Amino acid sequence: MAEIKRIRCGSVNSYLVEDHGRAILVDTGRKGFEEKILAQCRKTKVELIVLTHGHVDHVQNTAYLKSALGVPVAMHRADLGLIKDKNIEPLCYQGFLGMVVAEISSKSMETDRIPEFTPEILLNEGDWLTDYGVKARVIELPGHTGGSIGLDIDGKAVIVGDALTNMFYPGVSMTYYDREAMLKSADKISALRPRTIYFGHGCRLENRNWGRGNEEAER
């Protein structure tokens, strides 16, 4: 089975998914953590960068790492607009914590620049990444953004980006573009159990007992 290594970049996670000396990097974090991520990538053979969605905190180091590693970038077509215009999808939220997170995120979108890059690969539901050394299947998880995706790895783990979060408690993200779609994506992840869930924010979690009922806590 592939080994999943969490790279903590402040409040955001990047992940190295490695199998027999070949690897992919999932998300590239914020500026200021690019050298930390690159140092981990140098320990293996990274062949692809996968972006779970187009928000600045998950993609800001993409241009730098793409150049440094000499590898292609892959993401969903529906989020291409976000890397060029961070305000193309307005942030909605629910609850007091959601309001706080949305305000912080909105300020970041106003000030943080995404260095320009062009993804070579556009991913869709069911695509496999075996050509890049890992047994991972793409899952479309829209809601947090229109083109959010996750990776089902070896049928035992799933990287979900911000389709779910474990910042304060495990559940759906407190900010979103389309809440109804986000809830459907949460159900989709829940149906994969048993899997270990790797979040864009927060520590991993076994999902044997996780379900969308957890999102009731945010109301």
VEXBA-824051 format. One record per residue (C-alpha): x, y, z. Coordinates in steps of 0.5 Angstrom, whole numbers, plus 500, padded with zeros to 3 digits. Example, Ala and Ser with C-alpha at 12.3 -4.5 7.8 and 13.67 -1.06 7.14 Angstrom:
VEXBA-824051
+------+-------+-----+
| east | north |  up |
+------+-------+-----+
|  525 |   491 | 516 |
|  527 |   498 | 514 |
+------+-------+-----+
end
This chain:
VEXBA-824051
+------+-------+-----+
| east | north |  up |
+------+-------+-----+
|  500 |   500 | 500 |
|  502 |   507 | 499 |
|  505 |   511 | 504 |
|  502 |   518 | 506 |
|  506 |   523 | 509 |
|  503 |   529 | 512 |
|  507 |   536 | 511 |
|  504 |   541 | 515 |
|  504 |   548 | 512 |
|  501 |   552 | 518 |
|  494 |   551 | 518 |
|  494 |   547 | 511 |
|  496 |   540 | 509 |
|  500 |   538 | 503 |
|  501 |   531 | 502 |
|  506 |   526 | 499 |
|  503 |   520 | 497 |
|  509 |   515 | 496 |
|  509 |   508 | 493 |
|  516 |   504 | 492 |
|  520 |   510 | 491 |
|  515 |   514 | 486 |
|  510 |   519 | 489 |
|  505 |   525 | 488 |
|  505 |   531 | 491 |
|  498 |   533 | 493 |
|  497 |   541 | 494 |
|  502 |   546 | 495 |
|  500 |   550 | 501 |
|  502 |   558 | 502 |
|  508 |   562 | 501 |
|  513 |   561 | 506 |
|  512 |   553 | 506 |
|  515 |   552 | 499 |
|  522 |   550 | 502 |
|  519 |   545 | 507 |
|  515 |   542 | 502 |
|  521 |   542 | 497 |
|  525 |   538 | 502 |
|  521 |   533 | 503 |
|  519 |   532 | 495 |
|  527 |   531 | 494 |
|  527 |   525 | 499 |
|  523 |   521 | 493 |
|  521 |   522 | 486 |
|  515 |   526 | 485 |
|  512 |   525 | 478 |
|  506 |   529 | 479 |
|  503 |   535 | 483 |
|  495 |   534 | 484 |
|  491 |   540 | 487 |
|  485 |   538 | 490 |
|  482 |   545 | 489 |
|  484 |   552 | 487 |
|  484 |   556 | 493 |
|  490 |   560 | 495 |
|  492 |   556 | 501 |
|  492 |   550 | 497 |
|  496 |   552 | 491 |
|  500 |   558 | 492 |
|  507 |   555 | 491 |
|  505 |   551 | 485 |
|  509 |   555 | 480 |
|  515 |   554 | 484 |
|  514 |   547 | 486 |
|  512 |   545 | 479 |
|  519 |   549 | 476 |
|  523 |   546 | 482 |
|  521 |   539 | 481 |
|  520 |   539 | 473 |
|  513 |   535 | 474 |
|  506 |   537 | 471 |
|  500 |   539 | 475 |
|  493 |   536 | 475 |
|  487 |   539 | 477 |
|  479 |   539 | 475 |
|  477 |   544 | 470 |
|  472 |   547 | 474 |
|  477 |   550 | 478 |
|  481 |   553 | 473 |
|  478 |   560 | 474 |
|  479 |   560 | 481 |
|  487 |   560 | 480 |
|  486 |   566 | 475 |
|  481 |   570 | 479 |
|  480 |   568 | 487 |
|  473 |   572 | 487 |
|  470 |   568 | 482 |
|  466 |   564 | 487 |
|  463 |   568 | 493 |
|  464 |   564 | 499 |
|  458 |   562 | 503 |
|  458 |   560 | 510 |
|  454 |   557 | 516 |
|  455 |   559 | 524 |
|  459 |   563 | 528 |
|  465 |   559 | 526 |
|  464 |   559 | 519 |
|  463 |   567 | 519 |
|  470 |   568 | 522 |
|  473 |   563 | 517 |
|  470 |   566 | 511 |
|  472 |   573 | 514 |
|  479 |   571 | 514 |
|  479 |   567 | 508 |
|  476 |   573 | 504 |
|  482 |   578 | 507 |
|  487 |   573 | 504 |
|  484 |   572 | 497 |
|  484 |   580 | 497 |
|  491 |   580 | 499 |
|  495 |   574 | 497 |
|  497 |   573 | 490 |
|  497 |   566 | 486 |
|  504 |   566 | 482 |
|  501 |   564 | 475 |
|  502 |   557 | 472 |
|  498 |   552 | 467 |
|  496 |   545 | 469 |
|  497 |   540 | 464 |
|  492 |   535 | 466 |
|  485 |   536 | 467 |
|  482 |   531 | 472 |
|  475 |   527 | 472 |
|  471 |   522 | 476 |
|  475 |   515 | 476 |
|  481 |   517 | 473 |
|  487 |   513 | 475 |
|  494 |   516 | 477 |
|  498 |   509 | 476 |
|  502 |   512 | 471 |
|  505 |   517 | 476 |
|  507 |   511 | 481 |
|  501 |   511 | 486 |
|  494 |   507 | 486 |
|  490 |   513 | 487 |
|  483 |   514 | 483 |
|  480 |   521 | 483 |
|  473 |   523 | 486 |
|  470 |   529 | 484 |
|  467 |   532 | 491 |
|  464 |   539 | 489 |
|  461 |   544 | 494 |
|  467 |   547 | 497 |
|  469 |   549 | 490 |
|  466 |   547 | 484 |
|  472 |   543 | 482 |
|  474 |   540 | 488 |
|  477 |   533 | 488 |
|  479 |   528 | 492 |
|  484 |   521 | 492 |
|  482 |   514 | 494 |
|  488 |   511 | 495 |
|  489 |   503 | 495 |
|  482 |   503 | 497 |
|  484 |   504 | 504 |
|  485 |   512 | 505 |
|  482 |   518 | 502 |
|  485 |   525 | 501 |
|  479 |   530 | 501 |
|  482 |   537 | 501 |
|  477 |   541 | 504 |
|  471 |   537 | 502 |
|  471 |   535 | 509 |
|  475 |   539 | 515 |
|  478 |   537 | 522 |
|  480 |   544 | 524 |
|  475 |   545 | 530 |
|  471 |   538 | 529 |
|  471 |   533 | 524 |
|  465 |   535 | 519 |
|  463 |   539 | 512 |
|  467 |   545 | 511 |
|  465 |   551 | 514 |
|  465 |   555 | 508 |
|  463 |   553 | 501 |
|  461 |   555 | 494 |
|  455 |   550 | 494 |
|  452 |   547 | 500 |
|  448 |   542 | 497 |
|  453 |   539 | 493 |
|  458 |   539 | 499 |
|  453 |   535 | 503 |
|  452 |   530 | 497 |
|  460 |   530 | 497 |
|  460 |   528 | 504 |
|  455 |   523 | 503 |
|  460 |   520 | 498 |
|  466 |   520 | 502 |
|  462 |   517 | 508 |
|  460 |   511 | 503 |
|  467 |   509 | 502 |
|  468 |   507 | 509 |
|  472 |   504 | 512 |
|  478 |   509 | 510 |
|  483 |   513 | 513 |
|  481 |   521 | 512 |
|  486 |   526 | 510 |
|  484 |   533 | 511 |
|  486 |   539 | 508 |
|  486 |   542 | 515 |
|  487 |   538 | 521 |
|  489 |   531 | 523 |
|  487 |   524 | 519 |
|  481 |   521 | 522 |
|  478 |   513 | 521 |
|  472 |   514 | 518 |
|  469 |   507 | 520 |
|  464 |   511 | 525 |
|  464 |   518 | 521 |
|  458 |   520 | 517 |
|  455 |   527 | 515 |
|  451 |   527 | 522 |
|  457 |   530 | 524 |
|  456 |   536 | 521 |
|  450 |   538 | 525 |
|  455 |   540 | 530 |
|  456 |   546 | 526 |
|  449 |   549 | 527 |
+------+-------+-----+
end
